[in-house]
Amino acid sequence: MASDQIISKLRTLREYALSKGARVHLEWTTEDSRLVRFANSAVSLNTTERLTILDVSVYGDDRHASTQLIVDENDLATMKMAIDKAIEMLDFVAPLTYQPTLPVIEKTTISEEVYDPEIEALSSEEIIAFVNEATNGLETDDIVLSGNFSSGVAMYASISTETPEVIFSRKTDIGVTLVLSSIRRKWEVIAEQFVGFKCDLDAKALRDRFTWLVDLYMTKPEERLPEGPYCVVLGPAAIAEYLGFLGWIGYSAATMKRGFSMFKEDDIGKKVMSEQFTLIEDPTVLATLPTPVDAFGRERAKSAIFDRGVLKGFIWQQQAADEFGGTPTGHDVPHLSLVLQGGDVDTALIQDFAKLPRDRDILYVPYLHYANIVNPTEGLITGVSRFGALYLKRDGTITLPYNVRFTERLDELFGDKLVWMSRELVPYGSSSHYFGRDQYAALVPALACFDDVSVEISNESF
């Protein structure tokens, strides 16, 4: 369905809500997703899914009620029934301690900066050909392929009874996660890409990484690492994982006000991270699959969250601002557009880094698994290494470490323990496979080095 058709339907629904005397916010999402899943070196699932989801929020005096419905995009009668249902619910919800703000959208905005019709038209044959190119010649009776190739387009539109103006966006994305694993020895290596445009896909880069890792995992000895401190180099997946937790328990105003943040309001303006740590929220960077206008119609601008380690402020979404008396910062979006500025190290590929001389043993961890919060107010996060870890020894040799567990404070990890970061940035994100296509990516250094990271548990096998 074209943008003008969606906008027309939303305006019709708005008029219906006005006729009921209600104060309503309507959000429309249409997603068209394709997923090809691989298991045991074969296609185990090849599916497409098109959904239209209507979210209805009704506002009263210190009250708010909402409902969500998967609908036929042409079934206005059912959509009107969803509005009726939300209006009826309003009388039965418990009162809030604050007045929620109904969006007042001042002008219509259409955003399609990250829309690629070639992704929308991508065929199963093209996807399978790409994956075959990325893994060509690497599968054997013992080494098998698994993973996902997820692609699609999502359209979002928003309107309220306050004005007839509409926010509309259309974005495409591709998320590739491929794993080669040994049936006999139980090891796994991974290669991933996340892009918003088909032309940015790079099967050769995936194959180069796989070829190098598979050769190492077939020829190098396995090793159980002793517990203790290590110099650790993280890949983009692990870096982005830590940044995700930092957003939750670090600079979210809602979390801070509820007492679950590692920082407090009086930390604003203080140096709480390494001087190397500058985290920007920049909705102009297309690699982050950005949302340039938030759900309240506010145009978004580049802003620093941390500048050379100094906390510049908290992210205030409208609901938190309503509840705690803050000022919204224009971040009522599904995901932020995070850019962690790189350092001064030119090496970006682990294949190249492993060839460099080193004066110490280095543990390379590309991916964290089972990561979670241990203590939010201390910023304490735990996670397990997985998928292609390497132990790069000082003498130039390489061994294959079994999985290890880290439990680290984020302010220490990105503080005194941060040694260096790659200059080159790469997007790392996610493409959801079903229901509510969740398009986002953070731009992070290709590699980052941390010292004195403690291995507290070391497995005895893969």
DACORDA-V21603 format. One record per residue. PHI is phi in whole degrees, 0 to 359 (999 if undefined). Layout:
BEGIN
PHI  PHI
END
This chain:
BEGIN
999  286  299  293  290  296  299  298  293  296  292  296  293  298  298  296  297  296  294  270  72  256  258  228  243  244  234  244  232  240  235  233  245  233  227  245  250  244  207  53  61  216  285  262  203  219  218  234  210  240  229  240  239  248  254  242  239  245  245  228  287  56  220  204  229  214  214  229  216  276  228  288  297  256  265  294  298  293  297  294  295  294  296  301  298  296  297  296  294  301  289  251  279  289  293  269  271  210  264  290  268  277  302  242  272  274  208  286  230  243  242  222  294  245  239  233  299  292  288  298  266  300  260  299  297  295  297  296  297  297  296  299  294  289  239  306  80  260  276  223  296  262  261  239  261  218  131  222  236  246  216  166  230  228  245  233  218  218  209  227  287  289  216  274  284  229  259  224  220  224  225  243  199  227  236  244  231  240  229  252  223  266  296  282  263  74  276  220  233  229  218  222  214  223  221  254  226  301  296  273  296  218  296  297  297  297  292  300  295  299  302  293  293  298  300  296  289  272  241  264  285  275  207  267  282  295  291  143  281  221  274  238  251  257  272  297  297  291  299  296  299  295  296  299  291  298  295  281  248  252  242  279  296  298  295  298  294  271  84  243  255  282  239  237  302  283  279  298  89  260  278  243  228  295  299  283  263  236  247  249  253  226  285  267  273  294  296  272  52  283  243  285  229  276  295  260  84  278  289  259  230  298  209  270  268  233  236  53  88  270  288  269  162  257  273  252  279  300  298  293  297  297  287  246  76  268  251  299  251  81  241  276  226  300  211  283  255  273  229  269  297  282  256  242  265  281  289  239  260  297  301  280  299  294  275  285  295  219  259  204  286  229  263  263  232  279  211  258  232  53  283  196  274  267  214  294  288  262  66  268  238  244  193  244  291  196  65  83  292  224  248  268  274  301  280  96  277  229  237  252  283  291  300  232  246  250  225  230  279  295  289  275  298  268  249  294  276  284  262  202  223  295  288  284  254  227  280  227  203  202  239  291  265  222  57  78  307  250  264  201  204  257  262  229  301  296  217  214  248  228  251  60  270  271  275  262  222  230  290  259  197  292
END
